[in-house]
Structures are given as structure tokens and as C-alpha cells.
Amino acid sequence: METVVIQVNNHTAFSLLENLEALNVIKVLRNITHPRSEKVKEHVDRAARLSEIQAITKDIHVDLTNFKFNRDEANNYD
């Protein structure tokens, strides 16, 4: 038995998967619905990522007051 993750982009294809499940050909393990608008999805994803990053890094403080980036040193891989 193989487990495959797919993204269905239209309702007709989703209906086909529902029919295959009804015939016991496939089993839908989890159905995750996403907002229809990609812009809304991007905003939700970005907000979720940002809040997760902020939660992880809230107690991390780095002082970069006198830091000077040296591009030549950064590109030196030896």
C-alpha cells in the first residue's frame, strides 16, 4: 500500500476521487480545505509563519550595533 499526497485544483477532479473512495479503490486519510483566493491563502500562510517565527525568537536578542558586513570574507570558502 502506498500513501500519496496530492492537491486537487478543481471540483470535477475532487468528485472523481470521491467516487474512487466510494468504490473502495482509494481511501482519503485527511481532507484539508484551503481558502479559494490564493491572495487570502498567501496572507494567512505569511501571518502564520510570521507569528510562529516571532514566538520562537521573542527571547532572542542580538546586538549588531558595531557589526560591519565584509562581503569578501563572506565569500571566502577556504
C-alpha positions in Angstrom: 0.0 0.0 0.0 1.3 3.5 -0.9 0.4 6.8 0.6 0.4 9.8 -1.8 -0.3 13.4 -1.0 -2.0 15.3 -3.8 -3.5 18.8 -4.4 -6.8 18.8 -6.3 -7.3 22.1 -8.2 -10.9 21.7 -9.5 -14.2 20.3 -8.2 -14.6 17.7 -11.0 -11.3 16.0 -10.1 -12.3 16.0 -6.5 -15.6 14.3 -7.4 -13.6 11.7 -9.2 -11.6 11.0 -6.0 -14.8 10.8 -4.0 -16.2 8.2 -6.5 -13.0 6.2 -6.3 -13.2 6.2 -2.5 -16.9 5.1 -2.7 -15.7 2.1 -4.8 -13.0 1.3 -2.2 -10.2 2.0 -4.7 -8.7 4.7 -2.6 -9.0 5.9 1.0 -9.0 9.7 1.8 -7.0 10.0 5.0 -7.4 13.7 5.5 -9.1 16.4 3.6 -7.7 19.9 4.2 -9.7 22.7 2.6 -8.0 26.0 1.8 -9.4 29.4 1.1 -10.4 29.8 -2.6 -8.4 33.0 -3.1 -4.6 32.5 -3.4 -4.0 36.0 -2.1 -6.0 35.2 1.0 -4.1 31.9 1.3 -0.8 33.7 1.0 -1.8 36.2 3.6 -2.9 33.5 6.0 0.3 31.5 5.4 2.5 34.5 5.8 0.8 35.6 9.0 1.0 32.1 10.5 4.7 31.8 9.6 5.4 35.2 11.0 3.7 34.6 14.3 5.5 31.2 14.6 8.9 32.9 14.0 8.0 35.6 16.5 7.0 33.1 19.1 10.3 31.2 18.6 12.6 34.2 18.6 10.8 36.5 21.2 13.5 35.9 23.8 16.5 36.0 21.5 18.3 39.4 21.4 21.3 40.0 19.2 23.2 43.3 19.4 24.5 44.3 15.9 25.5 47.8 16.8 29.1 47.7 15.7 28.7 44.9 13.1 30.2 45.5 9.7 29.5 43.0 6.9 32.6 42.0 4.9 31.5 40.6 1.6 35.0 39.3 0.7 35.2 37.4 3.9 31.7 36.1 3.5 32.6 34.7 0.0 35.8 33.1 1.2 35.1 29.4 1.4 38.6 28.2 2.2 
